[in-house]
Structures are given as C-alpha cells and as structure tokens.
Amino acid sequence: MKKIFVCLLAIGLSLTFIPEMKGEVNSSGNSTLNSYEVKKIVNRLEEIKITAKSKLSPPEKSKLRKEVLSISERLRQPGTVVYISGGALILIIVLLIILL
C-alpha cells in the first residue's frame, strides 16, 4: 500500500512541473548575445530615445516602435520556465511536512 502511494505521489508530482522552452535563434545561429552585441543594441535604443519623435511622420514612428519591440524581444534571454500550480505547491508543502 505504501509503495503504491509513493508511486502515485511521484507520478502526480512529475505531472505538475510543466517546462516551457522559449528560445529564438538569432542570425548567427546561437541564442545568446555576446557583450559587444548587447552594447550595440543598447546604444541603438539610446539613439532612438534621444530622437525628436514629434518631427517624425507616422510611418517613421511606427517603424521605430516596431524596431524597439524587436530589440526588447531580442534582449530577453530565452530559457526554461517551470510553472507550478498553487494546488501542487500546497500539496508539496503538506507532503514535506508529513514526511519530515
């Protein structure tokens, strides 16, 4: 009986962890940016921030907005994200209290 409970518990806990792989491969083939690329991107963001946007036409503003969004997506580091539901977290805590 105890082995069945432990097996069911292990199966239940393994199903509560759902990894989500996020990643975008840049043009060089790897998903990480080196420090030179990051500095270059940050400098471009500073240039965009300094520009007088009131003198730009609407298509130019739209183009700049899209560029800023693509840069911000590129700067986010892709990685593995693990989501744990609230019920699973409470279950884990209760089981740790009981077993320890």
TIFIRO-853528 format. One record per residue (C-alpha): z, x, y; residue in one letter. Coordinates in Angstrom, 3 decimals. Layout:
vexvex w:Z&u:X&v:Y&r:A
...
This chain:
vexvex w:0.000&u:0.000&v:0.000&r:M
vexvex w:0.891&u:2.801&v:2.397&r:K
vexvex w:-2.361&u:4.673&v:1.664&r:K
vexvex w:-4.417&u:1.560&v:2.379&r:I
vexvex w:-2.560&u:1.037&v:5.669&r:F
vexvex w:-3.148&u:4.654&v:6.701&r:V
vexvex w:-6.849&u:4.458&v:5.762&r:C
vexvex w:-7.329&u:1.212&v:7.699&r:L
vexvex w:-5.481&u:2.714&v:10.634&r:L
vexvex w:-7.713&u:5.799&v:10.593&r:A
vexvex w:-10.851&u:3.658&v:10.446&r:I
vexvex w:-9.616&u:1.450&v:13.282&r:G
vexvex w:-8.759&u:4.402&v:15.491&r:L
vexvex w:-12.071&u:6.118&v:14.811&r:S
vexvex w:-13.920&u:2.986&v:15.913&r:L
vexvex w:-12.018&u:2.732&v:19.200&r:T
vexvex w:-13.356&u:6.024&v:20.529&r:F
vexvex w:-16.893&u:5.462&v:21.761&r:I
vexvex w:-18.518&u:8.614&v:23.140&r:P
vexvex w:-21.346&u:8.166&v:25.581&r:E
vexvex w:-23.688&u:11.057&v:26.064&r:M
vexvex w:-25.102&u:11.346&v:29.546&r:K
vexvex w:-27.490&u:14.026&v:30.493&r:G
vexvex w:-30.648&u:14.742&v:32.336&r:E
vexvex w:-32.668&u:17.837&v:31.712&r:V
vexvex w:-33.956&u:19.426&v:34.892&r:N
vexvex w:-37.327&u:21.108&v:35.214&r:S
vexvex w:-36.081&u:24.473&v:33.919&r:S
vexvex w:-35.169&u:22.939&v:30.551&r:G
vexvex w:-31.376&u:23.147&v:30.675&r:N
vexvex w:-28.946&u:20.576&v:32.010&r:S
vexvex w:-26.730&u:22.897&v:34.046&r:T
vexvex w:-27.317&u:24.200&v:37.536&r:L
vexvex w:-26.561&u:27.763&v:38.484&r:N
vexvex w:-24.748&u:28.631&v:41.705&r:S
vexvex w:-27.944&u:29.506&v:43.586&r:Y
vexvex w:-29.476&u:26.087&v:42.874&r:E
vexvex w:-26.267&u:24.323&v:43.896&r:V
vexvex w:-26.113&u:26.244&v:47.202&r:K
vexvex w:-29.761&u:25.433&v:47.862&r:K
vexvex w:-29.196&u:21.730&v:47.195&r:I
vexvex w:-26.050&u:21.619&v:49.343&r:V
vexvex w:-27.911&u:23.335&v:52.195&r:N
vexvex w:-30.655&u:20.715&v:51.943&r:R
vexvex w:-28.030&u:17.954&v:52.142&r:L
vexvex w:-26.588&u:19.586&v:55.266&r:E
vexvex w:-30.081&u:19.711&v:56.813&r:E
vexvex w:-30.572&u:16.025&v:56.090&r:I
vexvex w:-27.166&u:15.230&v:57.572&r:K
vexvex w:-27.993&u:17.113&v:60.791&r:I
vexvex w:-31.402&u:15.497&v:61.372&r:T
vexvex w:-31.702&u:12.841&v:64.079&r:A
vexvex w:-32.317&u:9.777&v:61.964&r:K
vexvex w:-32.804&u:7.460&v:64.961&r:S
vexvex w:-36.110&u:9.167&v:65.756&r:K
vexvex w:-37.485&u:8.764&v:62.222&r:L
vexvex w:-39.784&u:5.970&v:61.134&r:S
vexvex w:-38.607&u:3.542&v:58.427&r:P
vexvex w:-40.749&u:5.126&v:55.661&r:P
vexvex w:-39.342&u:8.561&v:56.529&r:E
vexvex w:-35.788&u:7.184&v:56.445&r:K
vexvex w:-36.490&u:5.620&v:53.065&r:S
vexvex w:-37.882&u:8.897&v:51.757&r:K
vexvex w:-34.771&u:10.783&v:52.962&r:L
vexvex w:-32.473&u:8.179&v:51.399&r:R
vexvex w:-34.250&u:8.498&v:48.059&r:K
vexvex w:-34.022&u:12.290&v:48.271&r:E
vexvex w:-30.278&u:12.165&v:48.944&r:V
vexvex w:-29.765&u:9.814&v:45.987&r:L
vexvex w:-31.755&u:12.056&v:43.653&r:S
vexvex w:-29.821&u:15.118&v:44.841&r:I
vexvex w:-26.479&u:13.412&v:44.290&r:S
vexvex w:-27.509&u:12.376&v:40.762&r:E
vexvex w:-28.611&u:15.924&v:40.047&r:R
vexvex w:-25.329&u:17.401&v:41.253&r:L
vexvex w:-23.254&u:15.209&v:38.958&r:R
vexvex w:-22.506&u:17.229&v:35.866&r:Q
vexvex w:-23.535&u:15.442&v:32.678&r:P
vexvex w:-21.030&u:15.425&v:29.860&r:G
vexvex w:-19.385&u:13.415&v:27.183&r:T
vexvex w:-17.351&u:10.430&v:28.264&r:V
vexvex w:-14.860&u:8.786&v:25.926&r:V
vexvex w:-13.802&u:5.205&v:26.613&r:Y
vexvex w:-10.584&u:3.870&v:25.105&r:I
vexvex w:-9.826&u:0.182&v:25.435&r:S
vexvex w:-6.432&u:-0.979&v:26.641&r:G
vexvex w:-5.553&u:-2.590&v:23.319&r:G
vexvex w:-6.442&u:0.557&v:21.424&r:A
vexvex w:-4.313&u:2.634&v:23.783&r:L
vexvex w:-1.313&u:0.347&v:23.288&r:I
vexvex w:-1.861&u:0.453&v:19.518&r:L
vexvex w:-1.939&u:4.252&v:19.533&r:I
vexvex w:1.255&u:4.459&v:21.585&r:I
vexvex w:3.082&u:1.970&v:19.321&r:V
vexvex w:1.975&u:3.813&v:16.199&r:L
vexvex w:3.103&u:7.137&v:17.642&r:L
vexvex w:6.499&u:5.648&v:18.457&r:I
vexvex w:6.830&u:4.197&v:14.956&r:I
vexvex w:5.658&u:7.298&v:13.125&r:L
vexvex w:7.576&u:9.791&v:15.245&r:L
